[in-house]
């Protein structure tokens, strides 16, 4: 498994998302290194056996233990959701757009509340940027593509709320029916981002929500994205920051105990477990995108360490897949409407309590990045 991880994160004096006009000296450079060799055998076995472990969680006695863990999990989240609900009564009111985002994602992800939180933070960033772009030059007009669209839940929400005219989807897996019928995409293609099945200069803009860190060749992925954009076309994507690796709950836990080797081993395990290959600092992304021929780059901080703490806490179950319970919550919610409504309410309140927080450059663990293919670029003849 090849990783592109910046070796250093240089500090910059700027506090905004725009790159300063004057470029400081040497920027942090990216290097590729193989982390697979350093991964302990137990971790390699865990990653390679995900499906086997989930199957174990569905057999006795583990399925009963998982059910107990799930019950405790739901009760704990209910207490936290209740706290956020009370706090919201005495706090500033939410905007209609925020309520709509949280409500939609809570209905979709009531069995995995942490995913609703994650996507709510990202959708807010997209909609804020789209609203700004509409006031400038309507850069989201024309035909767009959602790279790594999955079942279209997030892209479909962005399309619907922002009023995008036409958004197509591309994904490695075939979700065509779900995309077209449920999310309202204008079209869908099954394919690999590293070799997209589109002609050059096809799209006016491209979106991608936390996908590019999972691609083994970031240079090829960016080159392909640039190729399918028309001159002047914009690319908007979210991705973990370099600081993400030092901000996860597991890393911070081991580090607080002075267990540096275990903390570093957890970083490697986390990378392999989540299949995340690429991390850059803000400066590193400016350099990487410029190297790939993009211009007008902005790198906006996203997802604070505080938000990541709660996300990781809610997501601890993924480290014991033999006691996996999210699938059981989904089945139970499907069979019992009262439980579905309960967990939808819980998930909504968690989003209300955590998603509105805005990250800064100092505490960001992700970035919302925009860039464009040069407008005056001549297209090469086919």
MARZAKE-310746 format. One record per residue (C-alpha): residue in one letter; x, y, z; chain; residue number from 1. Coordinates in steps of 0.1 Angstrom, whole numbers. Layout:
BEGIN
+-----+-------+-------+-------+-------+-----+
: res :     u :     v :     w : chain :   n :
+-----+-------+-------+-------+-------+-----+
:   A :     X :     Y :     Z :     A : NUM :
...
+-----+-------+-------+-------+-------+-----+
This chain:
BEGIN
+-----+-------+-------+-------+-------+-----+
: res :     u :     v :     w : chain :   n :
+-----+-------+-------+-------+-------+-----+
:   X :     0 :     0 :     0 :     A :   1 :
:   X :    16 :    33 :   -11 :     A :   2 :
:   X :    10 :    64 :     8 :     A :   3 :
:   X :    17 :   101 :     0 :     A :   4 :
:   X :    22 :   117 :    34 :     A :   5 :
:   X :    39 :   151 :    38 :     A :   6 :
:   X :    70 :   148 :    60 :     A :   7 :
:   X :    66 :   182 :    75 :     A :   8 :
:   X :    38 :   207 :    80 :     A :   9 :
:   X :    52 :   242 :    76 :     A :  10 :
:   X :    36 :   270 :    95 :     A :  11 :
:   X :    22 :   299 :    75 :     A :  12 :
:   X :    14 :   334 :    87 :     A :  13 :
:   X :   -19 :   337 :    68 :     A :  14 :
:   X :   -51 :   330 :    86 :     A :  15 :
:   X :   -75 :   328 :    56 :     A :  16 :
:   X :   -82 :   302 :    31 :     A :  17 :
:   X :   -67 :   321 :     1 :     A :  18 :
:   X :   -30 :   315 :    -5 :     A :  19 :
:   X :   -10 :   347 :     1 :     A :  20 :
:   X :     4 :   365 :   -30 :     A :  21 :
:   X :    39 :   362 :   -17 :     A :  22 :
:   X :    51 :   327 :   -15 :     A :  23 :
:   X :    72 :   319 :    15 :     A :  24 :
:   X :   104 :   300 :    11 :     A :  25 :
:   X :   106 :   262 :     8 :     A :  26 :
:   X :    73 :   245 :    13 :     A :  27 :
:   X :    67 :   211 :    28 :     A :  28 :
:   X :    73 :   184 :     2 :     A :  29 :
:   X :    54 :   152 :    -2 :     A :  30 :
:   X :    71 :   118 :    -2 :     A :  31 :
:   X :    58 :    83 :    -9 :     A :  32 :
:   X :    65 :    55 :    15 :     A :  33 :
:   X :    52 :    21 :    20 :     A :  34 :
:   X :    35 :    15 :    53 :     A :  35 :
:   X :    24 :   -20 :    47 :     A :  36 :
:   X :    57 :   -36 :    58 :     A :  37 :
:   X :    55 :   -19 :    92 :     A :  38 :
:   X :    19 :   -30 :    98 :     A :  39 :
:   X :    18 :   -57 :   126 :     A :  40 :
:   X :     5 :   -91 :   114 :     A :  41 :
:   X :   -25 :   -89 :   137 :     A :  42 :
:   X :   -35 :   -56 :   121 :     A :  43 :
:   X :   -30 :   -70 :    86 :     A :  44 :
:   X :   -52 :  -100 :    95 :     A :  45 :
:   X :   -79 :   -77 :   109 :     A :  46 :
:   X :   -80 :   -55 :    78 :     A :  47 :
:   X :   -80 :   -85 :    54 :     A :  48 :
:   X :  -108 :  -102 :    74 :     A :  49 :
:   X :  -133 :   -74 :    77 :     A :  50 :
:   X :  -161 :   -94 :    62 :     A :  51 :
:   X :  -153 :  -125 :    81 :     A :  52 :
:   X :  -154 :  -105 :   114 :     A :  53 :
:   X :  -187 :   -90 :   105 :     A :  54 :
:   X :  -201 :  -124 :    98 :     A :  55 :
:   X :  -188 :  -135 :   132 :     A :  56 :
:   X :  -207 :  -106 :   148 :     A :  57 :
:   X :  -239 :  -122 :   134 :     A :  58 :
:   X :  -234 :  -155 :   151 :     A :  59 :
:   X :  -239 :  -166 :   188 :     A :  60 :
:   X :  -226 :  -156 :   213 :     A :  61 :
:   X :  -212 :  -125 :   196 :     A :  62 :
:   X :  -245 :  -113 :   183 :     A :  63 :
:   X :  -259 :  -112 :   218 :     A :  64 :
:   X :  -229 :   -92 :   231 :     A :  65 :
:   X :  -232 :   -69 :   201 :     A :  66 :
:   X :  -268 :   -63 :   210 :     A :  67 :
:   X :  -259 :   -53 :   245 :     A :  68 :
:   X :  -232 :   -30 :   233 :     A :  69 :
:   X :  -257 :   -15 :   208 :     A :  70 :
:   X :  -282 :    -9 :   236 :     A :  71 :
:   X :  -256 :     9 :   257 :     A :  72 :
:   X :  -245 :    29 :   227 :     A :  73 :
:   X :  -280 :    41 :   219 :     A :  74 :
:   X :  -287 :    50 :   255 :     A :  75 :
:   X :  -254 :    70 :   258 :     A :  76 :
:   X :  -261 :    89 :   226 :     A :  77 :
:   X :  -297 :    96 :   238 :     A :  78 :
:   X :  -283 :   113 :   269 :     A :  79 :
:   X :  -259 :   133 :   248 :     A :  80 :
:   X :  -286 :   142 :   224 :     A :  81 :
:   X :  -309 :   153 :   252 :     A :  82 :
:   X :  -281 :   176 :   265 :     A :  83 :
:   X :  -277 :   192 :   231 :     A :  84 :
:   X :  -315 :   196 :   227 :     A :  85 :
:   X :  -317 :   215 :   260 :     A :  86 :
:   X :  -287 :   236 :   252 :     A :  87 :
:   X :  -302 :   245 :   218 :     A :  88 :
:   X :  -333 :   258 :   235 :     A :  89 :
:   X :  -313 :   286 :   252 :     A :  90 :
:   X :  -289 :   291 :   223 :     A :  91 :
:   X :  -291 :   309 :   190 :     A :  92 :
:   X :  -317 :   294 :   166 :     A :  93 :
:   X :  -306 :   273 :   137 :     A :  94 :
:   X :  -312 :   285 :   101 :     A :  95 :
:   X :  -337 :   267 :    79 :     A :  96 :
:   X :  -309 :   254 :    57 :     A :  97 :
:   X :  -291 :   238 :    87 :     A :  98 :
:   X :  -323 :   222 :    99 :     A :  99 :
:   X :  -329 :   208 :    65 :     A : 100 :
:   X :  -294 :   193 :    62 :     A : 101 :
:   X :  -295 :   177 :    96 :     A : 102 :
:   X :  -330 :   164 :    91 :     A : 103 :
:   X :  -322 :   148 :    58 :     A : 104 :
:   X :  -290 :   132 :    69 :     A : 105 :
:   X :  -305 :   120 :   102 :     A : 106 :
:   X :  -332 :   101 :    83 :     A : 107 :
:   X :  -306 :    85 :    60 :     A : 108 :
:   X :  -279 :    77 :    87 :     A : 109 :
:   X :  -300 :    70 :   118 :     A : 110 :
:   X :  -281 :    37 :   123 :     A : 111 :
:   X :  -247 :    54 :   120 :     A : 112 :
:   X :  -250 :    89 :   136 :     A : 113 :
:   X :  -213 :    97 :   133 :     A : 114 :
:   X :  -217 :    95 :    95 :     A : 115 :
:   X :  -246 :   120 :    96 :     A : 116 :
:   X :  -223 :   144 :   116 :     A : 117 :
:   X :  -194 :   139 :    92 :     A : 118 :
:   X :  -215 :   146 :    61 :     A : 119 :
:   X :  -234 :   175 :    77 :     A : 120 :
:   X :  -201 :   193 :    82 :     A : 121 :
:   X :  -191 :   187 :    46 :     A : 122 :
:   X :  -225 :   196 :    31 :     A : 123 :
:   X :  -225 :   229 :    50 :     A : 124 :
:   X :  -191 :   238 :    35 :     A : 125 :
:   X :  -203 :   230 :     0 :     A : 126 :
:   X :  -235 :   250 :     3 :     A : 127 :
:   X :  -217 :   280 :    18 :     A : 128 :
:   X :  -193 :   280 :   -11 :     A : 129 :
:   X :  -220 :   275 :   -37 :     A : 130 :
:   X :  -240 :   304 :   -23 :     A : 131 :
:   X :  -208 :   325 :   -25 :     A : 132 :
:   X :  -200 :   314 :   -61 :     A : 133 :
:   X :  -236 :   322 :   -72 :     A : 134 :
:   X :  -231 :   358 :   -61 :     A : 135 :
:   X :  -199 :   360 :   -81 :     A : 136 :
:   X :  -203 :   343 :  -114 :     A : 137 :
:   X :  -226 :   312 :  -111 :     A : 138 :
:   X :  -196 :   289 :  -114 :     A : 139 :
:   X :  -217 :   259 :  -106 :     A : 140 :
:   X :  -238 :   264 :  -137 :     A : 141 :
:   X :  -236 :   238 :  -165 :     A : 142 :
:   X :  -230 :   201 :  -162 :     A : 143 :
:   X :  -212 :   187 :  -132 :     A : 144 :
:   X :  -199 :   154 :  -120 :     A : 145 :
:   X :  -198 :   139 :   -85 :     A : 146 :
:   X :  -166 :   118 :   -83 :     A : 147 :
:   X :  -170 :    88 :   -60 :     A : 148 :
:   X :  -207 :    95 :   -56 :     A : 149 :
:   X :  -217 :    63 :   -38 :     A : 150 :
:   X :  -255 :    60 :   -36 :     A : 151 :
:   X :  -258 :    98 :   -42 :     A : 152 :
:   X :  -271 :   107 :    -7 :     A : 153 :
:   X :  -247 :   136 :    -1 :     A : 154 :
:   X :  -243 :   147 :   -37 :     A : 155 :
:   X :  -281 :   145 :   -42 :     A : 156 :
:   X :  -287 :   167 :   -11 :     A : 157 :
:   X :  -262 :   193 :   -24 :     A : 158 :
:   X :  -278 :   192 :   -58 :     A : 159 :
:   X :  -313 :   196 :   -44 :     A : 160 :
:   X :  -305 :   224 :   -19 :     A : 161 :
:   X :  -282 :   244 :   -41 :     A : 162 :
:   X :  -305 :   241 :   -72 :     A : 163 :
:   X :  -278 :   226 :   -94 :     A : 164 :
:   X :  -291 :   221 :  -129 :     A : 165 :
:   X :  -274 :   189 :  -139 :     A : 166 :
:   X :  -251 :   167 :  -118 :     A : 167 :
:   X :  -239 :   133 :  -130 :     A : 168 :
:   X :  -223 :   106 :  -109 :     A : 169 :
:   X :  -193 :    84 :  -112 :     A : 170 :
:   X :  -185 :    55 :   -88 :     A : 171 :
:   X :  -164 :    24 :   -88 :     A : 172 :
:   X :  -195 :     4 :   -79 :     A : 173 :
:   X :  -228 :     3 :   -99 :     A : 174 :
:   X :  -254 :    24 :   -80 :     A : 175 :
:   X :  -272 :    35 :  -111 :     A : 176 :
:   X :  -308 :    27 :  -101 :     A : 177 :
:   X :  -304 :    43 :   -66 :     A : 178 :
:   X :  -287 :    74 :   -81 :     A : 179 :
:   X :  -312 :    81 :  -109 :     A : 180 :
:   X :  -344 :    72 :   -90 :     A : 181 :
:   X :  -336 :    84 :   -55 :     A : 182 :
:   X :  -310 :   112 :   -57 :     A : 183 :
:   X :  -320 :   128 :   -90 :     A : 184 :
:   X :  -287 :   126 :  -108 :     A : 185 :
:   X :  -288 :   134 :  -145 :     A : 186 :
:   X :  -267 :   104 :  -153 :     A : 187 :
:   X :  -244 :    77 :  -139 :     A : 188 :
:   X :  -213 :    59 :  -150 :     A : 189 :
:   X :  -195 :    31 :  -133 :     A : 190 :
:   X :  -158 :    36 :  -135 :     A : 191 :
:   X :  -125 :    43 :  -119 :     A : 192 :
:   X :  -114 :    79 :  -111 :     A : 193 :
:   X :   -79 :    69 :  -121 :     A : 194 :
:   X :   -91 :    63 :  -156 :     A : 195 :
:   X :  -125 :    80 :  -161 :     A : 196 :
:   X :  -148 :    70 :  -189 :     A : 197 :
:   X :  -154 :   105 :  -201 :     A : 198 :
:   X :  -141 :   126 :  -230 :     A : 199 :
:   X :  -117 :   154 :  -222 :     A : 200 :
:   X :  -133 :   188 :  -213 :     A : 201 :
:   X :  -167 :   173 :  -206 :     A : 202 :
:   X :  -177 :   190 :  -174 :     A : 203 :
:   X :  -181 :   226 :  -161 :     A : 204 :
:   X :  -174 :   215 :  -125 :     A : 205 :
:   X :  -166 :   185 :  -104 :     A : 206 :
:   X :  -174 :   176 :   -68 :     A : 207 :
:   X :  -159 :   149 :   -45 :     A : 208 :
:   X :  -167 :   143 :    -9 :     A : 209 :
:   X :  -139 :   126 :    11 :     A : 210 :
:   X :  -129 :   103 :   -17 :     A : 211 :
:   X :   -95 :   113 :   -31 :     A : 212 :
:   X :   -76 :   103 :     1 :     A : 213 :
:   X :   -87 :    67 :    -7 :     A : 214 :
:   X :   -71 :    67 :   -42 :     A : 215 :
:   X :   -37 :    50 :   -44 :     A : 216 :
:   X :   -23 :    75 :   -70 :     A : 217 :
:   X :   -32 :   111 :   -62 :     A : 218 :
:   X :   -13 :   125 :   -91 :     A : 219 :
:   X :   -32 :   104 :  -116 :     A : 220 :
:   X :   -65 :   112 :   -99 :     A : 221 :
:   X :   -59 :   149 :  -101 :     A : 222 :
:   X :   -46 :   147 :  -137 :     A : 223 :
:   X :   -78 :   128 :  -147 :     A : 224 :
:   X :  -100 :   153 :  -130 :     A : 225 :
:   X :   -82 :   182 :  -147 :     A : 226 :
:   X :   -86 :   164 :  -181 :     A : 227 :
:   X :  -124 :   160 :  -178 :     A : 228 :
:   X :  -130 :   196 :  -168 :     A : 229 :
:   X :  -135 :   223 :  -194 :     A : 230 :
:   X :  -111 :   252 :  -194 :     A : 231 :
:   X :  -121 :   274 :  -165 :     A : 232 :
:   X :  -140 :   244 :  -149 :     A : 233 :
:   X :  -139 :   242 :  -111 :     A : 234 :
:   X :  -131 :   213 :   -88 :     A : 235 :
:   X :  -144 :   212 :   -53 :     A : 236 :
:   X :  -135 :   185 :   -28 :     A : 237 :
:   X :  -130 :   176 :     8 :     A : 238 :
:   X :  -102 :   155 :    23 :     A : 239 :
:   X :   -84 :   148 :    56 :     A : 240 :
:   X :   -56 :   172 :    65 :     A : 241 :
:   X :   -21 :   161 :    75 :     A : 242 :
:   X :   -31 :   170 :   110 :     A : 243 :
:   X :   -58 :   143 :   109 :     A : 244 :
:   X :   -33 :   116 :   117 :     A : 245 :
:   X :   -22 :   133 :   150 :     A : 246 :
:   X :   -58 :   142 :   159 :     A : 247 :
:   X :   -76 :   108 :   160 :     A : 248 :
:   X :   -88 :    96 :   194 :     A : 249 :
:   X :   -67 :    65 :   193 :     A : 250 :
:   X :   -35 :    84 :   186 :     A : 251 :
:   X :   -42 :   110 :   213 :     A : 252 :
:   X :   -50 :    83 :   238 :     A : 253 :
:   X :   -17 :    64 :   233 :     A : 254 :
:   X :     3 :    97 :   231 :     A : 255 :
:   X :   -13 :   109 :   264 :     A : 256 :
:   X :     0 :    77 :   281 :     A : 257 :
:   X :    35 :    83 :   267 :     A : 258 :
:   X :    32 :    53 :   244 :     A : 259 :
:   X :    48 :    68 :   213 :     A : 260 :
:   X :    54 :    36 :   194 :     A : 261 :
:   X :    19 :    24 :   200 :     A : 262 :
:   X :     5 :    58 :   189 :     A : 263 :
:   X :    25 :    56 :   157 :     A : 264 :
:   X :    14 :    20 :   152 :     A : 265 :
:   X :   -22 :    32 :   156 :     A : 266 :
:   X :   -16 :    58 :   128 :     A : 267 :
:   X :    -5 :    31 :   105 :     A : 268 :
:   X :   -33 :     8 :   115 :     A : 269 :
:   X :   -59 :    36 :   110 :     A : 270 :
:   X :   -45 :    44 :    75 :     A : 271 :
:   X :   -47 :     8 :    64 :     A : 272 :
:   X :   -80 :     1 :    81 :     A : 273 :
:   X :   -97 :    31 :    64 :     A : 274 :
:   X :   -77 :    27 :    31 :     A : 275 :
:   X :   -64 :    63 :    33 :     A : 276 :
:   X :   -34 :    70 :    12 :     A : 277 :
:   X :   -29 :   107 :    10 :     A : 278 :
:   X :   -24 :   135 :    35 :     A : 279 :
:   X :   -11 :   170 :    29 :     A : 280 :
:   X :    -9 :   202 :    49 :     A : 281 :
:   X :   -26 :   234 :    36 :     A : 282 :
:   X :     8 :   244 :    20 :     A : 283 :
:   X :    12 :   209 :     6 :     A : 284 :
:   X :   -22 :   211 :   -12 :     A : 285 :
:   X :   -14 :   244 :   -27 :     A : 286 :
:   X :    18 :   229 :   -41 :     A : 287 :
:   X :     3 :   197 :   -53 :     A : 288 :
:   X :   -26 :   213 :   -72 :     A : 289 :
:   X :    -3 :   239 :   -88 :     A : 290 :
:   X :    20 :   210 :   -98 :     A : 291 :
:   X :   -10 :   194 :  -115 :     A : 292 :
:   X :   -18 :   225 :  -134 :     A : 293 :
:   X :   -47 :   239 :  -114 :     A : 294 :
:   X :   -51 :   275 :  -105 :     A : 295 :
:   X :   -72 :   298 :   -82 :     A : 296 :
:   X :   -67 :   273 :   -53 :     A : 297 :
:   X :   -83 :   279 :   -19 :     A : 298 :
:   X :   -79 :   256 :    11 :     A : 299 :
:   X :  -105 :   262 :    38 :     A : 300 :
:   X :  -102 :   245 :    73 :     A : 301 :
:   X :  -129 :   220 :    80 :     A : 302 :
:   X :  -138 :   195 :   108 :     A : 303 :
:   X :  -123 :   207 :   141 :     A : 304 :
:   X :  -104 :   184 :   165 :     A : 305 :
:   X :  -134 :   187 :   189 :     A : 306 :
:   X :  -158 :   175 :   162 :     A : 307 :
:   X :  -134 :   146 :   153 :     A : 308 :
:   X :  -132 :   136 :   190 :     A : 309 :
:   X :  -170 :   130 :   191 :     A : 310 :
:   X :  -170 :   114 :   156 :     A : 311 :
:   X :  -142 :    89 :   167 :     A : 312 :
:   X :  -160 :    83 :   200 :     A : 313 :
:   X :  -192 :    74 :   182 :     A : 314 :
:   X :  -172 :    53 :   157 :     A : 315 :
:   X :  -153 :    31 :   181 :     A : 316 :
:   X :  -172 :     1 :   171 :     A : 317 :
:   X :  -153 :    -2 :   138 :     A : 318 :
:   X :  -123 :   -14 :   157 :     A : 319 :
:   X :  -142 :   -45 :   170 :     A : 320 :
:   X :  -159 :   -57 :   139 :     A : 321 :
:   X :  -166 :   -91 :   155 :     A : 322 :
:   X :  -190 :   -71 :   177 :     A : 323 :
:   X :  -203 :   -49 :   149 :     A : 324 :
:   X :  -237 :   -36 :   156 :     A : 325 :
:   X :  -246 :    -8 :   130 :     A : 326 :
:   X :  -262 :   -34 :   107 :     A : 327 :
:   X :  -283 :   -47 :   136 :     A : 328 :
:   X :  -295 :   -12 :   144 :     A : 329 :
:   X :  -305 :    -7 :   108 :     A : 330 :
:   X :  -325 :   -40 :   107 :     A : 331 :
:   X :  -341 :   -32 :   141 :     A : 332 :
:   X :  -350 :     3 :   129 :     A : 333 :
:   X :  -365 :   -11 :    97 :     A : 334 :
:   X :  -387 :   -35 :   117 :     A : 335 :
:   X :  -397 :   -10 :   145 :     A : 336 :
:   X :  -408 :    24 :   134 :     A : 337 :
:   X :  -406 :    38 :   170 :     A : 338 :
:   X :  -369 :    29 :   171 :     A : 339 :
:   X :  -363 :    45 :   137 :     A : 340 :
:   X :  -379 :    77 :   149 :     A : 341 :
:   X :  -360 :    76 :   181 :     A : 342 :
:   X :  -326 :    72 :   165 :     A : 343 :
:   X :  -335 :    98 :   138 :     A : 344 :
:   X :  -342 :   123 :   166 :     A : 345 :
:   X :  -310 :   114 :   184 :     A : 346 :
:   X :  -289 :   117 :   152 :     A : 347 :
:   X :  -305 :   151 :   145 :     A : 348 :
:   X :  -297 :   165 :   179 :     A : 349 :
:   X :  -261 :   153 :   176 :     A : 350 :
:   X :  -258 :   172 :   144 :     A : 351 :
:   X :  -274 :   203 :   160 :     A : 352 :
:   X :  -250 :   201 :   189 :     A : 353 :
:   X :  -218 :   195 :   169 :     A : 354 :
:   X :  -220 :   203 :   132 :     A : 355 :
:   X :  -224 :   241 :   134 :     A : 356 :
:   X :  -189 :   246 :   149 :     A : 357 :
:   X :  -165 :   261 :   124 :     A : 358 :
:   X :  -129 :   249 :   123 :     A : 359 :
:   X :   -98 :   271 :   122 :     A : 360 :
:   X :   -64 :   265 :   106 :     A : 361 :
:   X :   -51 :   257 :   140 :     A : 362 :
:   X :   -76 :   229 :   148 :     A : 363 :
:   X :   -87 :   217 :   114 :     A : 364 :
:   X :   -85 :   180 :   106 :     A : 365 :
:   X :   -99 :   182 :    71 :     A : 366 :
:   X :  -100 :   207 :    43 :     A : 367 :
:   X :  -126 :   220 :    18 :     A : 368 :
:   X :  -105 :   227 :   -13 :     A : 369 :
:   X :  -114 :   245 :   -46 :     A : 370 :
:   X :   -93 :   249 :   -77 :     A : 371 :
:   X :   -98 :   254 :  -114 :     A : 372 :
:   X :   -84 :   244 :  -148 :     A : 373 :
:   X :   -69 :   275 :  -164 :     A : 374 :
:   X :   -96 :   293 :  -184 :     A : 375 :
:   X :   -73 :   303 :  -213 :     A : 376 :
:   X :   -59 :   268 :  -218 :     A : 377 :
:   X :   -60 :   255 :  -253 :     A : 378 :
:   X :   -75 :   220 :  -258 :     A : 379 :
:   X :   -53 :   195 :  -275 :     A : 380 :
:   X :   -68 :   180 :  -307 :     A : 381 :
:   X :   -82 :   145 :  -303 :     A : 382 :
+-----+-------+-------+-------+-------+-----+
